[in-house]
Amino acid sequence: MRFLVLIISLIICASCTKTEVAVQPPSATKKEVNYTVGGLLDGKLVIAVISRGSKNVPVILEDDYAAMLVNEGDAKIPKAKYVLAVAKKKKVVSFTDVRQFKLSADIEVPKTFELRPYDACTTSLNSGLSETEKEEFAKVLKKHSTAKPSPTHITCSCESVG
């Protein structure tokens, strides 16, 4: 049954045009659940909760280390939030200053590991932020990437899922 839900969801999210899509977990599609950043869902760390209309979609950590750049404001008054997630420590921290984010990434992410970017489909979570904020975030990712970086991990948050 889970496999069938996954296949159907992937077909529906094909319109997202992203290279990799993480579908909302099957256990979360059965009923409305209140997700908590830093909490666990099916044993995995919830690193963010995306609100799309009346629906909340958890972003689940699938890697050792992850980073997100989120606009917590709006198009008129953007407000950057930098998120760092560490699987082994089950830790999610956020910053409003890119320098603090960079320092934390330097401390938390070993040189042999990759800091993988996470985002959402349809509309990027960092939409509305300045190019400078996006470039500074990208510099931190590049410093903590491998020779062949992984693509951005995309969580499907379309109205078509759920």
C-alpha positions in Angstrom: 0.0 0.0 0.0 2.8 2.5 0.9 4.5 1.7 -2.4 1.2 2.4 -4.3 0.8 5.8 -2.5 4.4 6.6 -3.3 4.0 5.8 -7.0 0.8 7.8 -7.3 2.3 10.8 -5.4 5.4 10.8 -7.6 3.2 10.8 -10.7 1.2 13.7 -9.4 4.3 15.6 -8.4 6.0 15.1 -11.8 4.7 18.5 -12.7 7.1 20.0 -10.0 9.9 19.7 -12.5 12.5 19.3 -9.8 15.2 16.6 -9.9 14.3 14.8 -6.7 11.0 14.9 -4.9 10.3 13.6 -1.4 6.7 12.8 -1.0 4.7 13.4 2.1 5.1 10.3 4.3 2.1 7.9 4.0 1.5 8.0 7.8 1.0 11.7 7.5 -1.6 11.5 4.7 -4.2 9.6 6.8 -5.2 12.5 9.1 -4.3 16.0 10.0 -1.3 16.0 12.3 0.5 18.8 14.1 4.1 18.5 13.2 6.9 19.9 15.3 10.3 21.1 14.0 12.8 18.9 15.8 10.2 16.2 16.4 10.2 12.7 14.9 7.9 11.3 12.3 8.3 7.6 11.6 11.7 7.8 13.4 13.0 10.6 11.2 13.7 14.2 12.1 11.2 16.9 11.1 13.4 19.9 10.0 10.7 22.2 8.9 6.9 22.4 8.4 5.7 24.0 5.2 2.3 25.7 5.3 0.4 25.6 2.0 -3.1 27.0 2.5 -4.8 24.8 5.1 -2.3 22.1 4.8 1.0 21.6 6.7 3.6 19.4 5.2 6.6 18.1 7.2 10.1 18.3 5.7 11.8 15.1 6.7 15.6 14.8 7.1 16.9 12.0 4.8 20.6 12.9 5.0 23.3 13.3 7.6 23.3 17.1 7.3 20.9 19.5 5.7 20.4 23.2 5.2 17.5 25.4 4.2 17.1 29.0 3.3 13.5 30.2 4.1 11.8 33.5 3.7 9.8 33.9 6.9 8.5 37.2 5.7 6.7 38.0 2.5 7.5 39.6 -0.9 7.2 43.1 0.5 9.2 42.5 3.8 11.4 39.4 3.3 13.0 37.9 6.4 15.8 35.3 5.8 16.0 32.2 8.1 18.9 29.8 7.7 18.3 26.3 9.0 20.8 23.6 9.8 19.8 20.0 10.6 22.1 17.3 12.0 20.7 13.7 11.9 22.9 12.0 14.4 22.2 14.7 17.1 18.6 15.0 16.1 19.2 18.7 16.1 17.6 21.5 14.1 18.9 25.1 14.6 17.9 28.3 12.8 19.6 31.6 12.4 18.7 35.0 11.0 22.3 35.9 10.4 24.3 34.1 7.7 27.5 34.5 9.6 26.1 32.5 12.6 24.8 29.9 10.2 28.2 29.6 8.5 29.9 29.3 11.9 27.5 26.6 13.0 27.9 24.6 9.7 31.7 24.8 10.1 31.4 23.4 13.6 28.7 20.7 13.0 29.5 19.4 9.5 32.7 17.3 9.2 34.9 17.9 6.1 34.1 14.4 4.8 30.3 15.0 4.8 28.1 17.0 2.6 25.6 19.7 3.7 22.7 19.1 1.4 20.2 21.8 0.5 16.5 21.2 1.1 13.6 23.0 -0.5 10.0 22.7 -1.6 8.4 22.2 -5.0 6.3 24.7 -7.0 7.6 27.8 -5.1 11.0 27.8 -3.5 11.0 28.5 0.3 13.5 31.3 -0.3 11.3 33.1 -2.9 11.4 36.8 -2.3 14.8 36.9 -0.6 17.6 39.0 -2.1 20.2 37.5 -4.5 22.9 38.4 -1.9 21.2 36.2 0.8 20.9 33.4 -1.7 24.5 33.7 -2.8 25.8 33.8 0.8 23.8 30.6 1.5 25.2 29.0 -1.7 28.7 29.8 -0.5 28.2 27.9 2.7 26.8 24.9 0.8 29.7 25.0 -1.7 32.2 24.9 1.2 30.5 21.8 2.6 29.9 19.9 -0.7 31.6 17.0 -2.3 33.2 17.0 -5.8 29.8 16.0 -7.2 27.2 17.7 -5.0 23.9 16.0 -4.5 20.9 17.8 -6.0 18.6 19.8 -3.8 16.3 17.5 -1.8 12.8 18.6 -2.7 9.7 18.0 -0.5 6.5 18.0 -2.5 4.1 20.5 -0.9 1.7 20.9 -3.9 -2.0 21.0 -3.3 -2.1 17.8 -5.4 -0.5 15.7 -2.6 -2.4 14.9 0.6 
